């Protein structure tokens, strides 16, 4: 899929100066946000970015501080476990 973005020239110039390859930086940003939001799996990020192995994707995501979001159920379960451990 090809996506075309229109940016104001001043923003495009700032971003081009920040990143050598603006297209790649945009693709990586989408991959990171897709993973953080839980819409993309680590495997899908790897395919999207052309990684040869899962560890490449894991290292990439860790370097971008991208951790999948926690659901309400997971949080409530973790809090219940903490309460149980504290009362032991």
KAVENGI-V974353 format. One record per pair of residues at least 24 apart in sequence whose ideal C-beta (glycine too) atoms are under 7 Angstrom apart, sorted by the first residue. I is the first residue (numbers start at 1). J is the second residue. If there is no record, write none. Layout:
((I:J) (I:J))
This chain:
((32:61) (32:64) (32:66) (35:61) (35:66) (35:68) (36:66) (36:68) (36:69) (37:69) (38:68) (38:69))
